[in-house]
């Protein structure tokens, strides 16, 4: 349930953009919403490269969530969080 809420929070700026721009045409609104939605993870990656302690923090928190998911038997979710750990460490310059 928490993962669903996190995904919905990540999509909400794009959904809001589409809702606000729908009177200009659905194609433009959908393109703007997609751009806003894809910009958020990119911004986080750039922030982790610019400030390595943020990368360490994201990696530590993601590692804790990955271990918890593996303990609960959710292998795919744990693996996804492990990929986030590797990406955060790569952005921080460890790998």
TIDOTI-212701 format. One line per 4 residues: number of its first residue (from 1); their letters; for each residue x negated, z, y negated of N, C-alpha, C. Coordinates in pm, 1 decimal, padded with zeros to 6 digits, m for minus. Each point is the difference from the previous one (the first is absolute). Layout:
REM residues N
NUM> a> X/Z/Y/X/Z/Y/X/Z/Y | ...
END
This chain:
REM residues 95
1> xxxx> m00081.7/00000.0/00119.1/00081.7/00000.0/m00119.1/m00086.3/00000.0/m00125.9 | m00108.0/00079.1/00003.2/m00088.3/00006.6/m00116.2/m00067.2/m00134.2/m00025.3 | m00038.2/m00068.3/00106.5/m00062.2/m00131.6/m00015.7/00098.0/m00099.0/m00063.2 | 00126.7/00008.4/00036.3/00102.6/m00085.1/m00060.6/00013.5/00028.2/m00149.1
5> xxxx> m00003.2/00126.3/m00037.5/00010.7/00036.8/m00141.5/m00121.6/m00049.9/m00077.5 | m00117.8/00008.5/00059.2/m00121.8/m00049.4/m00066.0/00008.0/m00151.5/m00018.8 | 00045.6/m00070.8/00103.0/00014.5/m00146.5/m00011.7/00103.3/m00036.5/m00105.7 | 00109.0/00073.0/m00004.5/00102.3/m00026.0/m00100.8/m00052.3/00027.3/m00140.5
9> xxxx> m00080.7/00104.7/m00015.1/m00059.6/00029.4/m00130.7/m00096.0/m00110.0/m00042.5 | m00071.8/m00058.2/00095.3/m00090.0/m00109.9/m00033.2/00073.0/m00127.3/m00037.9 | 00118.2/m00018.9/00055.7/00077.8/m00120.3/m00029.9/00089.4/00015.1/m00122.4 | 00023.1/00121.1/m00045.0/00096.0/00021.5/m00108.9/m00037.3/m00068.8/m00131.5
13> xxxx> m00127.3/m00007.3/m00042.1/m00027.7/m00074.5/m00123.3/00035.3/m00148.5/00012.0 | m00025.9/m00057.9/00117.4/00036.0/m00139.8/00020.4/00149.7/m00021.3/m00000.1 | 00073.2/00092.0/00062.5/00145.5/m00009.6/00002.3/00056.3/00015.5/m00141.4 | m00056.1/00094.1/m00076.1/00045.9/00019.5/m00138.3/m00030.2/m00122.6/m00085.8
17> xxxx> m00115.6/m00062.6/00022.7/m00035.1/m00120.1/m00075.8/00097.7/m00113.2/00030.4 | 00030.8/m00019.0/00126.4/00096.2/m00104.2/00037.9/00136.0/00029.4/m00062.2 | 00041.5/00125.7/00003.1/00131.0/00036.4/m00056.4/00005.7/m00026.4/m00150.1 | m00109.7/00030.5/m00070.7/m00000.6/m00018.6/m00145.3/m00013.3/m00146.4/m00041.4
21> xxxx> m00065.9/m00082.0/00080.3/m00023.7/m00139.6/m00037.2/00095.9/m00098.7/00066.2 | 00101.6/00047.3/00068.8/00087.3/m00091.0/00074.3/00076.9/m00096.3/m00090.5 | 00019.2/00034.5/m00125.2/00072.4/m00090.2/m00089.7/m00086.7/m00118.4/m00044.5 | m00130.0/00006.3/00022.9/m00090.4/m00112.3/m00032.4/m00016.6/m00096.6/00116.5
25> xxxx> 00061.6/00030.8/00110.1/m00010.6/m00085.8/00118.0/m00058.6/00078.7/00116.8 | 00056.3/m00022.0/00117.4/m00042.5/00078.0/00115.2/m00140.4/m00035.6/00046.0 | m00043.6/m00123.9/m00019.4/m00134.7/m00038.2/00042.6/m00105.1/00073.1/m00083.0 | 00016.5/00000.6/m00132.2/m00092.9/00071.5/m00087.2/00005.7/00150.0/00026.0
29> xxxx> 00119.1/00053.7/00019.2/00014.6/00143.3/00024.7/m00066.1/00040.8/00131.1 | 00017.3/m00081.0/00103.9/m00061.6/00030.9/00128.5/m00151.8/m00010.4/m00007.9 | m00051.4/m00100.1/m00069.5/m00145.0/m00013.7/m00015.7/m00058.2/00117.9/m00078.1 | 00067.2/00042.6/m00105.2/m00048.0/00114.1/m00077.7/00006.0/00128.3/00081.6
33> xxxx> 00107.0/00018.4/00076.3/00011.4/00118.2/00085.0/m00106.5/00004.1/00107.4 | m00030.8/m00114.4/00059.2/m00104.7/m00007.6/00100.3/m00136.2/00030.4/m00061.7 | m00024.2/m00051.2/m00119.4/m00127.9/00025.9/m00068.5/m00016.7/00148.0/m00032.7 | 00105.2/00062.7/m00046.1/m00007.7/00142.7/m00032.3/m00022.2/00082.5/00125.9
37> xxxx> 00070.5/m00035.2/00107.8/m00014.9/00073.9/00124.6/m00140.1/m00014.2/00057.7 | m00057.0/m00118.4/m00006.0/m00134.9/m00021.3/00053.4/m00108.9/00054.2/m00091.9 | 00031.3/00020.2/m00126.0/m00100.0/00051.8/m00093.4/m00029.7/00147.9/00023.5 | 00095.8/00075.5/00052.6/m00021.8/00143.4/00019.9/m00110.8/00031.3/00100.6
41> xxxx> m00001.2/m00059.8/00120.1/m00112.4/00026.9/00090.5/m00133.2/m00052.2/m00055.3 | 00004.9/m00111.7/m00069.6/m00122.5/m00051.7/m00061.7/m00054.3/00093.7/m00105.9 | 00088.5/00058.0/m00077.6/m00041.6/00096.8/m00100.8/m00062.3/00123.2/00064.2 | 00057.8/00045.1/00110.3/m00056.9/00114.8/00071.2/m00138.3/m00032.8/00054.6
45> xxxx> m00018.9/m00119.8/00053.8/m00131.9/m00038.9/00050.9/m00103.0/m00006.4/m00112.1 | 00038.0/m00056.5/m00112.5/m00092.3/m00007.1/m00113.8/m00032.8/00140.0/m00051.5 | 00098.9/00088.3/m00002.0/m00023.8/00137.6/m00044.6/m00095.1/00072.9/00094.5 | 00011.2/m00025.6/00131.1/m00091.2/00065.2/00095.1/m00141.5/m00054.2/m00011.3
49> xxxx> m00013.4/m00126.8/m00033.6/m00134.3/m00056.2/m00020.6/m00060.5/00055.4/m00127.9 | 00079.9/00012.7/m00104.5/m00049.8/00048.3/m00128.5/m00029.6/00149.4/00001.8 | 00075.0/00075.0/00079.1/m00018.6/00144.8/00004.6/m00010.0/00043.7/00146.5 | m00119.9/00005.6/00056.6/m00016.5/00032.6/00142.1/00061.4/00132.6/00044.6
53> xxxx> 00004.6/00105.8/m00083.0/00066.7/00122.0/00048.6/00147.1/m00022.2/00036.0 | 00066.0/m00092.8/m00066.6/00137.7/m00032.4/00036.5/00002.9/m00061.7/00139.6 | m00098.2/m00083.0/00031.3/m00009.7/m00057.8/00134.1/m00021.4/00106.5/00105.6 | m00084.1/00098.8/m00029.5/m00021.8/00110.4/00093.6/00128.4/00079.9/00021.1
57> xxxx> 00072.9/00024.2/m00107.4/00125.0/00075.4/00009.0/00103.5/m00075.4/00082.6 | 00015.6/m00128.1/m00027.4/00095.5/m00081.6/00076.1/m00040.9/m00005.3/00147.1 | m00130.8/m00012.2/00026.4/m00047.3/m00004.6/00138.5/00027.3/00131.7/00071.5 | m00024.2/00112.5/m00066.1/00022.8/00129.8/00063.8/00147.7/00022.5/00030.3
61> xxxx> 00084.6/m00031.6/m00095.9/00144.0/00018.1/00022.1/00052.1/m00095.8/00107.5 | m00048.6/m00121.9/m00001.2/00043.4/m00097.6/00100.6/m00049.0/00038.3/00138.7 | m00119.2/00058.6/00008.0/m00051.6/00045.0/00129.6/00086.9/00112.0/00055.9 | 00042.4/00090.3/m00086.3/00087.2/00108.9/00045.4/00133.0/m00054.2/00050.1
65> xxxx> 00055.4/m00097.5/m00070.5/00127.0/m00059.2/00042.7/m00018.4/m00078.3/00129.7 | m00114.5/m00069.5/00014.4/m00026.4/m00076.6/00122.6/m00012.3/00093.1/00120.1 | m00070.3/00110.4/m00016.1/m00013.5/00095.5/00110.7/00135.9/00056.4/00038.5 | 00081.0/00031.8/m00099.1/00134.6/00053.4/00028.0/00085.3/m00104.0/00074.1
69> xxxx> m00011.1/m00125.9/m00040.7/00077.1/m00105.3/00066.9/m00046.8/m00018.7/00144.0 | m00131.2/00005.3/00022.2/m00050.6/m00011.1/00136.9/00046.2/00118.7/00084.2 | 00002.5/00118.0/m00058.4/00047.2/00117.9/00073.3/00147.2/m00010.9/00037.3 | 00078.5/m00062.5/m00085.1/00142.2/m00018.7/00027.8/00026.7/m00115.7/00095.4
73> xxxx> m00103.2/m00074.6/00035.8/00015.9/m00111.3/00092.3/00034.2/m00132.0/m00065.4 | m00005.0/m00006.4/m00131.4/00029.9/m00125.0/m00071.3/m00131.6/m00075.2/m00022.5 | m00037.5/m00078.3/00098.5/m00130.9/m00065.2/00000.8/m00011.0/m00105.7/m00109.5 | 00101.7/m00081.5/m00017.8/m00007.4/m00107.0/m00099.0/m00006.6/00055.0/m00142.5
77> xxxx> 00076.3/00104.4/m00027.0/m00003.2/00061.8/m00132.8/m00136.2/00065.3/m00023.4 | m00052.1/00067.8/00101.3/m00133.0/00060.6/m00011.9/m00108.5/m00103.1/m00022.7 | 00011.4/m00113.2/00067.9/m00098.2/m00106.9/m00018.4/00009.2/m00059.2/m00140.0 | 00120.5/m00015.2/m00051.4/00016.0/m00051.3/m00137.0/m00064.8/00095.3/m00100.4
81> xxxx> 00019.4/00130.3/00017.9/m00063.1/00096.1/m00090.5/m00151.3/00002.0/00018.6 | m00048.6/m00024.1/00122.1/m00145.0/m00007.9/00022.2/m00059.0/m00120.6/m00073.3 | 00074.6/m00108.4/m00006.5/m00045.0/m00117.1/m00076.9/m00008.5/00035.4/m00148.6 | 00094.2/00079.6/m00048.2/m00005.1/00044.7/m00140.3/m00123.6/00085.8/m00023.8
85> xxxx> m00036.5/00083.0/00097.1/m00121.1/00081.4/m00012.4/m00123.0/m00088.6/m00014.1 | m00010.2/m00101.3/00084.6/m00114.6/m00091.5/m00004.8/m00003.0/m00075.1/m00132.8 | 00115.7/m00046.7/m00045.7/00005.2/m00072.5/m00127.2/m00038.1/00090.8/m00116.6 | 00043.6/00124.5/00002.7/m00033.9/00093.3/m00108.1/m00149.4/00029.8/m00001.7
89> xxxx> m00057.3/00020.9/00117.5/m00145.0/00023.1/00006.1/m00077.5/m00124.3/m00043.8 | 00050.7/m00118.0/00032.9/m00067.4/m00123.7/m00042.3/00005.8/m00014.0/m00152.1 | 00113.0/00034.4/m00059.5/00012.0/m00006.3/m00145.9/m00089.7/00103.7/m00066.6 | m00017.3/00114.3/00064.4/m00085.1/00104.5/m00057.2/m00148.2/m00029.5/00019.1
93> xxx> m00032.1/m00099.9/00080.8/m00138.9/m00039.3/00019.0/m00069.8/00070.0/00113.9 | 00074.6/00060.8/00090.4/m00059.8/00071.1/00113.0/m00035.2/m00097.5/00110.6 | 00085.8/m00096.3/00027.3/m00023.0/m00095.2/00109.4/m00067.7/m00124.3/m00049.1
END
